[in-house]
């Protein structure tokens, strides 16, 4: 895996405005590579990478050993959010689909309170892999919790594989869209859904999902924040890190240009 410094240099050279970090990334950078948070933040700011996203918190609604492990990750991500000035922390629902969404509100409210103290927002990533797969489910949870620092994370692969109409996303209140992530997918799922999302994503525009349609929809909703690019694939990982960064942002920019064209045509 590329080092923190290599990733920063590659992202800055390609024209990115931010970086995302997994909890395991943070451990590798702060513990094994001995980068304190203040040095990480300074290096990001020096490179124009001011937008920071942290992920991913699971089992924040659970109990027992699962909750104990989740709380450890939660503390780590909240500390990092405070120190790095993170825009949001990404969370997901229940992979086992055992916990009803209606029972998650209190836990979600407490999580959002902790995030507010850290100066950040909680982003629910909708995914067909969990019980929070649709915008309606995510919005219902946010409203039931009365959280004011929470919203949805709309990922092209996740929304597409959940068979949610991209155009319907235009109805989501813009203040409840925390982030948007671009990628693409083949027409057929390769292996399980988990294998497809972790090993076989495509660059935006190389698959069948038409990311430009999602970009146009969230623009219509009022979303104006940065777009993330999340290409999780064996083929992409095999490229040199600078090439990974270059081809990903080039393909994403092309989809945004196509979206701008769609928006202009509808405005005529």
C-alpha positions as YAML, in Angstrom:
chain: A
units: angstrom
residues:
- id: 1
  name: UNK
  ca: [0.00, 0.00, 0.00]
- id: 2
  name: UNK
  ca: [1.24, 3.50, -0.81]
- id: 3
  name: UNK
  ca: [2.50, 5.57, 2.10]
- id: 4
  name: UNK
  ca: [0.69, 8.63, 3.41]
- id: 5
  name: UNK
  ca: [3.27, 10.91, 1.80]
- id: 6
  name: UNK
  ca: [2.98, 9.15, -1.56]
- id: 7
  name: UNK
  ca: [-0.81, 9.42, -1.49]
- id: 8
  name: UNK
  ca: [-0.70, 13.12, -0.60]
- id: 9
  name: UNK
  ca: [1.74, 13.84, -3.41]
- id: 10
  name: UNK
  ca: [-0.31, 11.85, -5.92]
- id: 11
  name: UNK
  ca: [-3.59, 13.50, -4.92]
- id: 12
  name: UNK
  ca: [-2.13, 17.01, -5.01]
- id: 13
  name: UNK
  ca: [-0.49, 16.44, -8.40]
- id: 14
  name: UNK
  ca: [-3.75, 15.16, -9.90]
- id: 15
  name: UNK
  ca: [-5.79, 18.10, -8.61]
- id: 16
  name: UNK
  ca: [-7.78, 16.66, -5.71]
- id: 17
  name: UNK
  ca: [-9.01, 18.92, -2.91]
- id: 18
  name: UNK
  ca: [-9.20, 16.33, -0.15]
- id: 19
  name: UNK
  ca: [-8.49, 12.80, 1.07]
- id: 20
  name: UNK
  ca: [-10.44, 10.07, 2.81]
- id: 21
  name: UNK
  ca: [-9.06, 7.82, 5.54]
- id: 22
  name: UNK
  ca: [-10.17, 4.45, 6.83]
- id: 23
  name: UNK
  ca: [-9.71, 3.77, 10.53]
- id: 24
  name: UNK
  ca: [-7.01, 1.28, 9.53]
- id: 25
  name: UNK
  ca: [-5.30, 4.03, 7.49]
- id: 26
  name: UNK
  ca: [-5.21, 6.24, 10.55]
- id: 27
  name: UNK
  ca: [-3.67, 3.48, 12.65]
- id: 28
  name: UNK
  ca: [-0.99, 2.83, 10.04]
- id: 29
  name: UNK
  ca: [-0.13, 6.52, 9.70]
- id: 30
  name: UNK
  ca: [-0.21, 7.53, 13.36]
- id: 31
  name: UNK
  ca: [1.08, 4.35, 14.98]
- id: 32
  name: UNK
  ca: [3.38, 2.58, 12.56]
- id: 33
  name: UNK
  ca: [4.55, 5.59, 10.54]
- id: 34
  name: UNK
  ca: [4.59, 7.84, 13.61]
- id: 35
  name: UNK
  ca: [2.78, 10.82, 12.11]
- id: 36
  name: UNK
  ca: [1.02, 12.86, 14.81]
- id: 37
  name: UNK
  ca: [-2.33, 14.34, 13.82]
- id: 38
  name: UNK
  ca: [-1.00, 17.90, 13.83]
- id: 39
  name: UNK
  ca: [1.65, 16.90, 11.27]
- id: 40
  name: UNK
  ca: [-0.95, 15.09, 9.13]
- id: 41
  name: UNK
  ca: [-3.19, 18.14, 9.10]
- id: 42
  name: UNK
  ca: [-0.32, 20.48, 8.28]
- id: 43
  name: UNK
  ca: [0.81, 18.26, 5.39]
- id: 44
  name: UNK
  ca: [-2.71, 18.11, 3.98]
- id: 45
  name: UNK
  ca: [-3.16, 21.87, 4.21]
- id: 46
  name: UNK
  ca: [0.20, 22.49, 2.56]
- id: 47
  name: UNK
  ca: [-0.96, 20.35, -0.37]
- id: 48
  name: UNK
  ca: [-4.37, 21.99, -0.76]
- id: 49
  name: UNK
  ca: [-6.16, 18.89, 0.55]
- id: 50
  name: UNK
  ca: [-8.51, 20.65, 2.93]
- id: 51
  name: UNK
  ca: [-11.50, 18.30, 2.67]
- id: 52
  name: UNK
  ca: [-11.14, 15.30, 5.00]
- id: 53
  name: UNK
  ca: [-13.49, 12.31, 5.16]
- id: 54
  name: UNK
  ca: [-13.20, 9.51, 7.74]
- id: 55
  name: UNK
  ca: [-14.64, 5.99, 7.66]
- id: 56
  name: UNK
  ca: [-16.16, 3.62, 8.45]
- id: 57
  name: UNK
  ca: [-18.11, 3.03, 11.66]
- id: 58
  name: UNK
  ca: [-20.16, -0.15, 11.94]
- id: 59
  name: UNK
  ca: [-22.23, -1.64, 14.77]
- id: 60
  name: UNK
  ca: [-22.79, 1.73, 16.47]
- id: 61
  name: UNK
  ca: [-26.29, 0.43, 17.31]
- id: 62
  name: UNK
  ca: [-25.14, -2.99, 18.59]
- id: 63
  name: UNK
  ca: [-24.46, -4.43, 22.06]
- id: 64
  name: UNK
  ca: [-21.93, -6.77, 23.63]
- id: 65
  name: UNK
  ca: [-18.57, -7.42, 22.03]
- id: 66
  name: UNK
  ca: [-19.63, -5.93, 18.70]
- id: 67
  name: UNK
  ca: [-20.47, -2.64, 20.39]
- id: 68
  name: UNK
  ca: [-17.24, -2.72, 22.39]
- id: 69
  name: UNK
  ca: [-15.21, -2.99, 19.19]
- id: 70
  name: UNK
  ca: [-17.37, -0.33, 17.53]
- id: 71
  name: UNK
  ca: [-16.86, 2.08, 20.43]
- id: 72
  name: UNK
  ca: [-13.08, 1.70, 20.10]
- id: 73
  name: UNK
  ca: [-13.25, 2.67, 16.42]
- id: 74
  name: UNK
  ca: [-15.71, 5.43, 17.28]
- id: 75
  name: UNK
  ca: [-13.29, 7.00, 19.75]
- id: 76
  name: UNK
  ca: [-10.48, 6.81, 17.19]
- id: 77
  name: UNK
  ca: [-12.55, 8.42, 14.42]
- id: 78
  name: UNK
  ca: [-13.89, 11.16, 16.69]
- id: 79
  name: UNK
  ca: [-10.40, 12.04, 17.86]
- id: 80
  name: UNK
  ca: [-9.18, 12.14, 14.27]
- id: 81
  name: UNK
  ca: [-12.16, 14.29, 13.25]
- id: 82
  name: UNK
  ca: [-11.33, 16.80, 15.97]
- id: 83
  name: UNK
  ca: [-7.63, 16.93, 15.12]
- id: 84
  name: UNK
  ca: [-7.98, 16.93, 11.33]
- id: 85
  name: UNK
  ca: [-11.09, 19.09, 11.02]
- id: 86
  name: UNK
  ca: [-12.94, 16.31, 9.21]
- id: 87
  name: UNK
  ca: [-16.01, 17.21, 7.18]
- id: 88
  name: UNK
  ca: [-17.77, 13.98, 8.08]
- id: 89
  name: UNK
  ca: [-17.51, 10.46, 9.46]
- id: 90
  name: UNK
  ca: [-19.10, 7.75, 7.34]
- id: 91
  name: UNK
  ca: [-21.28, 5.13, 9.02]
- id: 92
  name: UNK
  ca: [-23.30, 2.20, 7.71]
- id: 93
  name: UNK
  ca: [-26.28, 0.20, 8.93]
- id: 94
  name: UNK
  ca: [-26.65, -3.40, 10.01]
- id: 95
  name: UNK
  ca: [-25.02, -5.96, 7.69]
- id: 96
  name: UNK
  ca: [-26.98, -8.75, 9.38]
- id: 97
  name: UNK
  ca: [-30.31, -6.94, 8.96]
- id: 98
  name: UNK
  ca: [-31.27, -8.01, 12.50]
- id: 99
  name: UNK
  ca: [-31.61, -4.59, 14.10]
- id: 100
  name: UNK
  ca: [-34.77, -2.78, 12.90]
- id: 101
  name: UNK
  ca: [-34.17, 0.75, 11.64]
- id: 102
  name: UNK
  ca: [-36.87, 1.89, 14.08]
- id: 103
  name: UNK
  ca: [-34.67, 0.75, 16.98]
- id: 104
  name: UNK
  ca: [-31.60, 2.69, 15.85]
- id: 105
  name: UNK
  ca: [-32.74, 6.26, 16.51]
- id: 106
  name: UNK
  ca: [-31.51, 6.59, 20.09]
- id: 107
  name: UNK
  ca: [-28.09, 5.15, 19.26]
- id: 108
  name: UNK
  ca: [-27.86, 7.39, 16.21]
- id: 109
  name: UNK
  ca: [-28.81, 10.47, 18.22]
- id: 110
  name: UNK
  ca: [-26.04, 9.71, 20.74]
- id: 111
  name: UNK
  ca: [-23.53, 9.18, 17.94]
- id: 112
  name: UNK
  ca: [-24.45, 12.51, 16.37]
- id: 113
  name: UNK
  ca: [-24.08, 14.25, 19.73]
- id: 114
  name: UNK
  ca: [-20.56, 12.86, 20.03]
- id: 115
  name: UNK
  ca: [-19.80, 13.98, 16.47]
- id: 116
  name: UNK
  ca: [-21.07, 17.49, 17.22]
- id: 117
  name: UNK
  ca: [-18.61, 17.73, 20.10]
- id: 118
  name: UNK
  ca: [-15.87, 16.76, 17.66]
- id: 119
  name: UNK
  ca: [-17.05, 19.44, 15.22]
- id: 120
  name: UNK
  ca: [-18.08, 17.03, 12.51]
- id: 121
  name: UNK
  ca: [-21.08, 15.47, 10.75]
- id: 122
  name: UNK
  ca: [-22.30, 11.89, 10.50]
- id: 123
  name: UNK
  ca: [-22.84, 10.61, 6.95]
- id: 124
  name: UNK
  ca: [-25.03, 7.53, 6.50]
- id: 125
  name: UNK
  ca: [-23.78, 5.60, 3.51]
- id: 126
  name: UNK
  ca: [-26.77, 3.95, 1.90]
- id: 127
  name: UNK
  ca: [-25.92, 0.46, 0.67]
- id: 128
  name: UNK
  ca: [-27.85, -2.67, -0.32]
- id: 129
  name: UNK
  ca: [-25.43, -4.58, 1.91]
- id: 130
  name: UNK
  ca: [-27.18, -3.25, 5.04]
- id: 131
  name: UNK
  ca: [-30.64, -2.40, 6.38]
- id: 132
  name: UNK
  ca: [-30.05, 1.26, 5.48]
- id: 133
  name: UNK
  ca: [-30.23, 0.98, 1.71]
- id: 134
  name: UNK
  ca: [-32.71, 3.61, 0.55]
- id: 135
  name: UNK
  ca: [-32.91, 7.39, 0.95]
- id: 136
  name: UNK
  ca: [-36.25, 6.96, 2.72]
- id: 137
  name: UNK
  ca: [-34.73, 4.71, 5.38]
- id: 138
  name: UNK
  ca: [-31.81, 7.05, 5.94]
- id: 139
  name: UNK
  ca: [-33.98, 10.14, 6.12]
- id: 140
  name: UNK
  ca: [-36.43, 8.43, 8.47]
- id: 141
  name: UNK
  ca: [-33.57, 7.60, 10.84]
- id: 142
  name: UNK
  ca: [-32.22, 11.15, 10.77]
- id: 143
  name: UNK
  ca: [-35.64, 12.62, 11.48]
- id: 144
  name: UNK
  ca: [-36.40, 10.11, 14.26]
- id: 145
  name: UNK
  ca: [-33.10, 10.99, 15.96]
- id: 146
  name: UNK
  ca: [-33.66, 14.77, 15.63]
- id: 147
  name: UNK
  ca: [-29.99, 15.08, 14.71]
- id: 148
  name: UNK
  ca: [-28.98, 18.35, 13.07]
- id: 149
  name: UNK
  ca: [-25.48, 17.22, 12.05]
- id: 150
  name: UNK
  ca: [-26.33, 14.18, 9.94]
- id: 151
  name: UNK
  ca: [-27.10, 13.41, 6.33]
- id: 152
  name: UNK
  ca: [-26.79, 10.89, 3.53]
- id: 153
  name: UNK
  ca: [-23.75, 9.69, 1.64]
- id: 154
  name: UNK
  ca: [-24.79, 8.86, -1.94]
- id: 155
  name: UNK
  ca: [-22.39, 6.47, -3.67]
- id: 156
  name: UNK
  ca: [-22.97, 5.63, -7.34]
- id: 157
  name: UNK
  ca: [-22.16, 1.93, -6.91]
- id: 158
  name: UNK
  ca: [-24.34, 1.58, -3.80]
- id: 159
  name: UNK
  ca: [-27.30, 3.48, -5.22]
- id: 160
  name: UNK
  ca: [-27.04, 1.74, -8.57]
- id: 161
  name: UNK
  ca: [-26.78, -1.76, -7.12]
- id: 162
  name: UNK
  ca: [-29.78, -0.99, -4.87]
- id: 163
  name: UNK
  ca: [-31.76, -0.26, -8.07]
- id: 164
  name: UNK
  ca: [-32.67, 3.23, -6.86]
- id: 165
  name: UNK
  ca: [-33.55, 5.65, -9.66]
- id: 166
  name: UNK
  ca: [-30.84, 8.30, -9.81]
- id: 167
  name: UNK
  ca: [-33.32, 10.97, -10.86]
- id: 168
  name: UNK
  ca: [-35.30, 10.43, -7.64]
- id: 169
  name: UNK
  ca: [-32.35, 11.78, -5.64]
- id: 170
  name: UNK
  ca: [-33.23, 15.29, -6.81]
- id: 171
  name: UNK
  ca: [-36.02, 15.28, -4.20]
- id: 172
  name: UNK
  ca: [-33.64, 14.93, -1.24]
- id: 173
  name: UNK
  ca: [-33.20, 18.21, 0.67]
- id: 174
  name: UNK
  ca: [-29.73, 19.52, -0.18]
- id: 175
  name: UNK
  ca: [-28.81, 20.03, 3.48]
- id: 176
  name: UNK
  ca: [-29.28, 16.30, 4.01]
- id: 177
  name: UNK
  ca: [-26.78, 15.28, 1.33]
- id: 178
  name: UNK
  ca: [-23.43, 15.18, 3.11]
- id: 179
  name: UNK
  ca: [-21.38, 13.63, 0.34]
- id: 180
  name: UNK
  ca: [-21.45, 12.02, -3.10]
- id: 181
  name: UNK
  ca: [-19.03, 9.36, -4.31]
- id: 182
  name: UNK
  ca: [-18.41, 8.43, -7.93]
- id: 183
  name: UNK
  ca: [-17.53, 5.08, -9.46]
- id: 184
  name: UNK
  ca: [-19.24, 2.66, -11.85]
- id: 185
  name: UNK
  ca: [-20.11, -1.02, -12.24]
- id: 186
  name: UNK
  ca: [-20.54, -3.81, -14.76]
- id: 187
  name: UNK
  ca: [-24.01, -4.78, -15.91]
- id: 188
  name: UNK
  ca: [-23.85, -8.02, -13.91]
- id: 189
  name: UNK
  ca: [-22.72, -8.39, -10.30]
- id: 190
  name: UNK
  ca: [-19.39, -10.21, -10.19]
- id: 191
  name: UNK
  ca: [-19.46, -12.74, -7.37]
- id: 192
  name: UNK
  ca: [-21.31, -11.62, -4.25]
- id: 193
  name: UNK
  ca: [-22.34, -8.01, -3.74]
- id: 194
  name: UNK
  ca: [-19.47, -7.64, -1.27]
- id: 195
  name: UNK
  ca: [-16.98, -9.03, -3.80]
- id: 196
  name: UNK
  ca: [-18.38, -6.76, -6.49]
- id: 197
  name: UNK
  ca: [-18.01, -3.63, -4.39]
- id: 198
  name: UNK
  ca: [-14.59, -4.49, -2.94]
- id: 199
  name: UNK
  ca: [-12.89, -5.94, -6.02]
- id: 200
  name: UNK
  ca: [-14.64, -4.98, -9.24]
- id: 201
  name: UNK
  ca: [-15.76, -1.36, -9.31]
- id: 202
  name: UNK
  ca: [-15.19, 0.56, -12.53]
- id: 203
  name: UNK
  ca: [-13.97, 4.05, -13.21]
- id: 204
  name: UNK
  ca: [-16.83, 6.54, -13.68]
- id: 205
  name: UNK
  ca: [-18.12, 6.14, -17.22]
- id: 206
  name: UNK
  ca: [-16.53, 2.71, -17.81]
- id: 207
  name: UNK
  ca: [-19.55, 0.76, -16.59]
- id: 208
  name: UNK
  ca: [-23.30, 0.88, -17.14]
- id: 209
  name: UNK
  ca: [-24.54, 3.05, -14.26]
- id: 210
  name: UNK
  ca: [-24.14, 6.45, -15.96]
- id: 211
  name: UNK
  ca: [-22.78, 8.46, -13.00]
- id: 212
  name: UNK
  ca: [-23.51, 11.71, -14.83]
- id: 213
  name: UNK
  ca: [-27.22, 11.13, -14.20]
- id: 214
  name: UNK
  ca: [-26.63, 10.95, -10.46]
- id: 215
  name: UNK
  ca: [-24.46, 14.07, -10.56]
- id: 216
  name: UNK
  ca: [-27.20, 15.93, -12.44]
- id: 217
  name: UNK
  ca: [-29.82, 14.78, -9.91]
- id: 218
  name: UNK
  ca: [-27.90, 15.86, -6.81]
- id: 219
  name: UNK
  ca: [-27.07, 19.17, -8.50]
- id: 220
  name: UNK
  ca: [-30.80, 19.67, -9.03]
- id: 221
  name: UNK
  ca: [-31.28, 18.90, -5.33]
- id: 222
  name: UNK
  ca: [-28.85, 21.72, -4.52]
- id: 223
  name: UNK
  ca: [-25.68, 19.79, -3.69]
- id: 224
  name: UNK
  ca: [-22.57, 21.94, -4.28]
- id: 225
  name: UNK
  ca: [-19.86, 20.26, -2.16]
- id: 226
  name: UNK
  ca: [-16.91, 18.20, -3.43]
- id: 227
  name: UNK
  ca: [-17.39, 14.81, -5.06]
- id: 228
  name: UNK
  ca: [-15.49, 11.84, -3.75]
- id: 229
  name: UNK
  ca: [-14.08, 9.18, -6.05]
- id: 230
  name: UNK
  ca: [-14.10, 5.63, -4.66]
- id: 231
  name: UNK
  ca: [-12.67, 3.08, -7.07]
- id: 232
  name: UNK
  ca: [-12.29, -0.14, -5.11]
- id: 233
  name: UNK
  ca: [-11.00, -2.75, -7.53]
- id: 234
  name: UNK
  ca: [-8.18, -5.20, -8.03]
- id: 235
  name: UNK
  ca: [-7.32, -3.68, -11.40]
- id: 236
  name: UNK
  ca: [-7.16, -0.13, -10.06]
- id: 237
  name: UNK
  ca: [-5.08, -1.14, -7.03]
- id: 238
  name: UNK
  ca: [-2.52, -2.70, -9.37]
- id: 239
  name: UNK
  ca: [-1.71, 0.71, -10.92]
- id: 240
  name: UNK
  ca: [1.03, 3.00, -9.56]
- id: 241
  name: UNK
  ca: [-0.50, 5.41, -7.04]
- id: 242
  name: UNK
  ca: [-0.03, 8.48, -9.23]
- id: 243
  name: UNK
  ca: [-1.74, 6.72, -12.13]
- id: 244
  name: UNK
  ca: [-4.58, 5.65, -9.81]
- id: 245
  name: UNK
  ca: [-5.15, 9.25, -8.84]
- id: 246
  name: UNK
  ca: [-4.85, 10.59, -12.39]
- id: 247
  name: UNK
  ca: [-7.23, 8.24, -14.19]
- id: 248
  name: UNK
  ca: [-9.81, 8.39, -11.38]
- id: 249
  name: UNK
  ca: [-10.10, 12.17, -11.35]
- id: 250
  name: UNK
  ca: [-10.02, 12.42, -15.15]
- id: 251
  name: UNK
  ca: [-12.94, 10.00, -15.51]
- id: 252
  name: UNK
  ca: [-14.89, 11.71, -12.71]
- id: 253
  name: UNK
  ca: [-14.40, 15.13, -14.28]
- id: 254
  name: UNK
  ca: [-15.74, 13.80, -17.58]
- id: 255
  name: UNK
  ca: [-18.91, 12.60, -15.85]
- id: 256
  name: UNK
  ca: [-19.35, 16.00, -14.20]
- id: 257
  name: UNK
  ca: [-18.95, 17.66, -17.61]
- id: 258
  name: UNK
  ca: [-21.61, 15.33, -19.02]
- id: 259
  name: UNK
  ca: [-23.86, 16.17, -16.10]
- id: 260
  name: UNK
  ca: [-23.39, 19.89, -16.76]
- id: 261
  name: UNK
  ca: [-24.51, 19.24, -20.35]
- id: 262
  name: UNK
  ca: [-27.63, 17.39, -19.16]
- id: 263
  name: UNK
  ca: [-28.46, 20.22, -16.75]
- id: 264
  name: UNK
  ca: [-28.02, 22.88, -19.46]
- id: 265
  name: UNK
  ca: [-30.21, 20.93, -21.91]
- id: 266
  name: UNK
  ca: [-33.02, 20.61, -19.36]
- id: 267
  name: UNK
  ca: [-32.81, 24.32, -18.61]
- id: 268
  name: UNK
  ca: [-33.51, 25.29, -22.24]
...
